[in-house]
Amino acid sequence: MTAHVDSKQLAAALQISEAAAQQLINGDLTALTGQSSAIPVAQGNIFLQKHNVTLYHADFLTSQALADESVDLIVTSPPYNVGIEYSTHDDAHTYEAYLTFSERWLRQAYRLSRPDGRLCMNIPLDKNKGGQQSVCADVTSIAKKVGWKYHATIIWNEGNISRRTAWGSWMSASAPFVIAPVEVIVVMYKERWKKARRPKAVSDITRQEFMEWTNGVWAFSGESKRRVGHPAPFPRELPRRCIKLFSFVGETVLDPFVGSGTTLLEAYENNRVGIGFEIALEYCQLARKRLEALWRQRKLI
């Protein structure tokens, strides 16, 4: 939050007391939730920590940086296993290895989630590259095996059908490919869907946003790889919707695979505590660059 924000205006906008608004302006997000944010149990590998955003240059699968049951919402787009050229991660494993990887990170995420914590997982519906696979169904089944409970699947229509190049047998019943130009956001939770009572809990979603976003088909464009500088960025609209729909102001939002930092940008912009992990130094630097550009706009640096 910037120091020039008027506490009376903020209090009116969020329907909270002026004292709580002033605490928020001062950076104390816990004043709105009545609970502590994710508590670091180890300070090593912190790449960036300011303005309620913490970025770890570390492997999420093995990190012990956060306390158990300390995260309210996880919003992430894990590697897709479709041969994307990341700087460090091998995105061309066998499908079996990919599912093993998925189980490992889902177990770690489950450990960190609060009992009423939620998971928004942006993954493909299916894939054709390297053989047809039912990615969404398989990863969702693994998440349920880990302990996550299923809530809903949001279909994201990013409108990229014009980029299609694989048809299988062209204009023939021999072996045509059926390709859906959509991705999904699988919404899950740890133990209970209804959030525990929070003193001073604040939802900042508008009536129009709520009505539109609770419709399980979302239509907005994807993000430009060239503009962002990352091989697989997702647009800011995706985490923005997940954060506002599924968490209260001041709660802790985690992205285990930060990439270009989009989830952290939206966590900051929407007054949540943002925590992320990224194994590639190059992408840590990219995420920091994008965050600092945003903070300069807000006159914080």
N, C-alpha and C positions, 0 to 999 in steps of 0.2 A: 504493500500500500504506500502511496505517496503521502508526504507530510502535509501537502496543501489541500487534501480532501477535507471538506467541511463535515464535522461529526453529526450535526443535526440533519443534513441532507442524507448522509449515509444511513443514519438511524431510521429515517422515514422510509428510505428505499428498501431496507432489509427488514423493517418492522421489528426493530430491536431497540433497547434503551440507548440513550446517548452515551452512557458510560461504556457499554459494550462496544459501541461503534468506535469510541476513542481507543479502546484496547485493540480493536482490529487495526485501526490506523497505525498504532504503535507496533504492530507486528505480532500481537498476542492472539493467534487464532484459536487457542484453546478456550479463550473467554466465551466463545460462541458454542462450543461443543460440550463443555463440562468434563472433558477427558483429555488425557495427554495424547500427543501425536506419536507417531512411530519413534521409539526410543533407540538411538544408536547404542549398541553394546560394544562397538569397536570403532575407533576413529580412523583406522588405516584405510588407504585407498580413496579417501574423499578427494574428488577432483574439483568440485565446486560446492560451496555452501554459503548461500546468502538469500535474503528476501524469501524465507520459508521454502527454498528449493535446495535439495541436496542431491548431488550427482556423484555416484561411485564409479571409479574406473576399476571394475572388478567383474568377475564371472558370477552371475546371479546364482548359478546352480550350486556353487560351493561356498558362497559368501555367508558369513555369520554376523554381518554388520548390524542387522536389525533384531529387535526382540520378538519373541513369539507373540502372535495375536496382537499386533500393533498397527495393522493396516486396515483401513475402512473399505477401500475400493482399489481394484487392480484393473488398469486399462492398458492393453498391450496388443501388439501385432507381432507375434513370434515369427521366426524364420519359416518360410513356406515350403522349403525343400523342393524348389523348382529350378535350381541352378542359378539363382541370382548371385551376382559377383560382389559379395561383401568383402571388406578389406581383410577380415580374419576368419569369419565363420564359413565353414564348408556347407554350402546349401545344396549339395548334390549327393547326400548320403543315400543308402538304400532306404526303401520305405520303412522297413522294420527298424532300422537305426533311428529314423526320424520319429517314429512312434515311441521308441525308448527315450529319446531326448525329450519328447513332449511330456512323458510321464515324470521325468526327473524335475523339470521346471514347475510342473503343476503341483507336485508334492511340496516343493519349496514354497510356492505361493500359498498353498493351503496352510502350511505351518505359520506363516506370517499374518494370515488373515484373522481378523477378529471373528468371534462366533457369528455375528451378523454381517460379516464382511462379504463383499460381492466381487465378482470377476466378469469383466467384459473382454472377450477374447475375439479379436479380428483375425479370421482365418479363411482360407478358400472353402467354397462349397464342395468342390471336388477338383481333380486335376487330370489332365491328359498326358502331360509331358512325362516320359518314362513309364507310361502305362496308366490306364485309368484307375483312379483310387478315390474312394469316398472319404475325403479328408475330414469334413465336418463331422460326419457320423462316427468315424474312428476316434478322432481326438475327443469328442464329447463323451464317448464311451469310456475312454481312458480317464478323463476328468472325474466321471462318476465312480470309477473304480478307486481312484485316489481318495474320494470322500466328498467331492463337490456335488451339490444338488442342482438339478436343472431347473431353470425358470422360463427362459424364452430364447428364441432365435430371431434376430433382426436381420432382414435381408437388406443389404446395401447395394443399390443399383447405381453403379458409378458411370454407366453409359459408355463403356469402352468397346462396344461391339464393332466399331469401325476399325479397330486395331487387329481384328481376327485374321489369322493367316492359315490356320489348320482346319481342313474340311474333311479329312479322311478320304473316302471314295467320292469324288466330285460327281454330283448328280446321279448317283448310283446307289442301289440298296446293298451293294457289296459290303461296305464297311464304313458308313458315314459316322462322323463325329458329331455329338450333340454337346454344345458348349454354352453354358449359362453365363452371360456377361455380368455376373454379380459376385459379391463376397458376402460373408455373414459376420455378424457379431453375436457370439453365443454368450448369453447372460446366465451366470450361475451364482450360487451362494454357498456359504460354508455350513451353517447349522440351521439358521432360521432366516426366512426372507424378511419378515417385519423387523425393522430396526428396533433395538432397545431404546427405551426412553432416554432422551438427551436433554438436560436442562439447557434452555436457550437455543435449542436446535433451530436452524434457519434454512429454509429452502429458498433458493433464489431463482427458481424457474418461473417463467411467466405462464399465464393461462394459455396463450397461443402456442408456446413451446410445448407445454405439457400435452395439449390435445394433438399436436402434430407428431411429436416424438413417441407417444405411446401407440401410434400406428406402426406396426412392425415392418413396414417397408420404407426405407429411407432412400431418397434420391438426391445425390449431390455429386459433384465431379471429384475425381481423384486428384492427387497432387503431382506436380511436375518434378521428375527426377532431376532434370537440369537446373531448374530454379532453386531447388533446395540443396542439391549437391549430395544426394544420398540415393542408392540404387532402389530403395523400396520405401519411400516416405508415404505416410497416410496424411490426408488433409486435416487441418485443425478442427474442422467441423465435426469429425468423428469423436475425438476425445471430449470436445466441448459438450456435445449432447450427452455422452455417457456420464460425464462428471456432474452436470447440472441435474440430470434425471435420477441418478442413482446415489448421490451423496449430498450431505449437508455442507453448508459453508463452514470452513475451518477444519474439515476432516482430512485425513491423510490419503493421498492418491499415489499409488506405486506403478511404475512401468519397469518391468524386469529387463526389457530390451529397448533401451531409450532411442537408439538410432540417432535421428536428427533432432530429437528433443521435443517433439510436438506435444506429447502428453504433459511434459513439464511446463511448456508455454501456457497451455490451457489451465493447468492446475494453478499456476500463478495468477493468470488473468481472472480466474473465477474464485480467488480467495480461498484456495485449498493449500494444504501443505504438500508439496511435490517431492517425491523421492524416486530416483531412477538408478538403474545399473546399466553399464555399457562396457563390454569387454574390449572394444577397439578404441585405442587412443584417438585415432582420426575422427571418429564419430563423437567422442567426448568433446573434442575441440569444436566440432561443428555445432553441437548442442549449446555449448557455452557461447559461441559466437551469436547464435540466434537469440538466446536469452539476454545477452548483454545488449543486443540491438533493441530488444523490447524494453529493457530497463532504461536505455538512453531515451527512448520515446517517452517514457514515464518520468524522465528526469531524476532517476535514481542513481545514475552514475554519470 
